[in-house]
Amino acid sequence: MKKIFYPHNVFAIGALMLFCAAFIIGCGDYYDEGDETAKHRLDKMTAQEKALYTTVQNKWGQRPLKSIREAVSRRETRPSENELPFKDLASVIKTNNTASLKVDTTNTASIQNKYILARWDRVDEDWYRNLMLSMGVDNIVKQELLPEPVEEVIEDKPSDVVEIRNDLKQINDYIDKHPEVVKINIKDIIPESKYDDIFYEIRKCDEAINMYNQLIEERLLTWEDYDLLIRISTKCKAIQIGEKLTEWRK
């Protein structure tokens, strides 16, 4: 996403937001401040701002970006599409980028790099540089990407058992050539459509989200993984309700 703030990109961004809006709003009790409140705040963003915001939220989730939405809510009117996105909130974006979007160093290098690339200063570097210059900041220090280990290529042997870590077409090709070495049966791998179900089931349970990230870092999810994630999420819900009951009894 380069030079997203230039006017000739407005129509393309507008089309993108038809998809983004469906993702951001309409997820039930998803935003900390409530969906209706969040919707009113997002309505005060330009199409270009929503595109930038959505790119960051898609990776980081809504919680670290609450300060951005709160700052937007204080606007009297929505800015013009010709203006530099978030120009009036440059200092808020800068603080959010450094204070809220802190990468979890316990994750693998690959996962950390994905989060780094979804920070404000990385989703559109030209835009961020211009935004910082608008308030006199010309020294931008970006978080460096971590070196990712290179997997050693080992020649396949008929007796070896390997895990599948590629896309579905590669999996099928591999199975056709080496049916005896497949560790995960293709029938055990959940279809792509189930990932949406997983999102809604586990989005409010940190333990389930951490387990999900560990699993997909290694391979595609199986039905056994799906059941495990649902059980973890259900336990989270049970604990949350137990806490509410305790508060209620007080």
N, C-alpha and C positions, 0 to 999 in steps of 0.2 A: 504494500500500500504506500505509494510514493506521491508527494505533493498533493495530498488529498484536499488541501484548502483552496486550490485554484478553482475559479468559477466553472470552467468547462467540465469539471468532474461532478457537478451538482446532480445532473440527471441520472448518471450511473449510480451515484450514492443513494439517490432517492429510491431507485429500484431495489438496491440492496437492503434498504431499511424496511421494505415490505416484509422481507424475511426476518430481519432483526427484530422487528416489533413483535412478531409471533413468538419469537424465542424469549424476549425479555419480559413481556407482559403476558399473563395468562397462565402462569404456572402455579395457580393456587396461592397458598400462603408462602410466597417465596422470598420477598424482600423483607428485611428486618423491620422497616417502617410501614409495611403493608403495601399491597399491590397498587391500590388506588392512589395512595400518597406518592408512591414511586412513579406512577404513570403521569401524574400532574407535573412532577419534577422533570421527567424525561421529555415531556411536551415543550419544555422551555429550552431544549437543545435544538440546534440546527441539524439538518440531515448529516452534515459532515461531522459534527460533534458526536452524534449518535453512532456513526460508523466507527469512529475511534474508540468511543466508550465501549461499544459492543465487543470489539476485538480484544480489549483488555479484560472485560468481564467474562468472556467465553473461557478464559484460562484461569483467572483469579477468583471468579465468583463475585457476588454482589456485595458481600460484607466489607472487604477492604476499600470499596469505592463509595461508601456511604457519605463520606465527607464531600465528595464531588457532587453527589446528588443534593446534599444539603446546601452547598454553595450555589448551585444552579437554582434552587427554590427561592433564593433571595433576589433573583433577577426580577425587574419590573416587566420587561418584555424580552422576547426571544431575539437574539442578534440577527443581523443580516447574513445570508449565505456568503456574501462577498467578503465578510470579515474573517480574520484569522481565527480558526476554531479555538474557543476557550481563552481568547485574548484577555477578557476581563477577569479570568480566574487563573492566570498564569502562576501566581504564587501558590495557589491551592494544588494545582497539578504538580508543581515541583515538590511540594511537601509530601503529597500522596505518593509520588514516585519513589522517594527516598525513605519515608517513614512507614508507609503502609504496605508497600509491595516488596516485602523482605522475603527472599528466597529461603526455603527450608533446606538447610545444609545437610540434613540427615538423608535427603533423597539422593538418588544416583545422579551422576553428572548429566546424563541425558535428560532426566526430568527437570533438574535445576535449569538447564539451558533453555528448555521450553518455556519456563516461567520468566526467565530473564528476557527472552525475545518478545514476551507479551507485556513488558512494562511500557509506560508512556514514552520513554525516551527511545524505545526500539520499534514500536509499531509503525511509526513514521518519523524517521530521524530528521528529515528536512523540516517537517512541521514543528517538531519539538525544539530544534535549534532556533527557528524563527520566533517561537513562543518565548524562549528564554531571552533572546535578544530584545524582545519587546519590553522587557523590564530591566535591561542592562546587564544581563548575565551572559558572558561570552565564554566562560570556562565550564564546559560540560564534561563531567567524569562519568563514563558509562561503566557499569559492572561488566567485567570481562567474562566471556564464555569459558566454561571449564573444558579441559581436554577430555574427550571421551575415549575410553579404551577401545582398541581395535581388536575385534574377535579373531582369534587364530583359526585359520582355515585348515581343517583336518580332513584328509581324504576319507570318503565313506567306505565302510566295510560292511558286507552283508550281515554280519553278526552285531553291528553297532545298533544301539537304540538312541534315536535323536528326538529332540522336541521340535515342534513346528512353530516357527516365529515369523512367517511371511504371510502375504495376502492369500486369499482363497484360491486364485488361479495357480499360484506357485505351489500351494498345498496339494491341489489336485494333480498337478504335473508330477510332483514328487511322489505322491502315492502311487501313481501309475507306474513309475519307474522302480520304486523301492517299497512295495507293499509290506515287506517283512520287517522294516525298520521303523515303522511309524509308532510312536508312543501313544499319541492321542488319536482315537478313532474319529474320523471326520463327522460321524453321526453325533458325537458328543459335543461338538463345537456349536455354541448357540448362534442363531442367525443374527444378522445386523440389526433387524428390527427390535430385538430384545434389549439393545443397548439404551434405547430411549426409555424403556420400562425401568431399567436399572437406575438411570439418572433420577427419575422421579421417586424411586424407592429409597435411595441412599443419600440424597443431596443434603439432608439435615443431620447426618450421622458421620462425624469425623473418623471414627474407627472403621466404618465401612468404606469410606472414601480412601483412606490410607491403604486398606487391603486391596481395593480395586486397582489403585496405582501400582502396587507391587505386582499384581497378577498380570496386568496388561504390559508391563515392562518386559515380562518374560515370554508371554505367548498369548494366543487368543483365548477367550474365556470359554469354559465348558459349562454344561448344565450343573455339574457339581459345584463349580465356582459361583454360579448364579444362586443356587440354594444357600450357599455359605453367606453371600452378601446380604441376602434377604433376612437370614437369621440374625446377622449382626445388626442390621438396621432395625429389626423388630425389637431386639433387646434394647437398643438406644431409645426407642419409643416407650418401651415399658419403664425404663429408668426415668425418662422425662415425666411421664404420667405419675410415677411414684413420688417424684419431687413436688409436683403440683398438688397431689393429695396431702402431702406433709404440710405444705404451706397453707392449704385450705383448712386443715384441722387446727392450725394455730389460731 
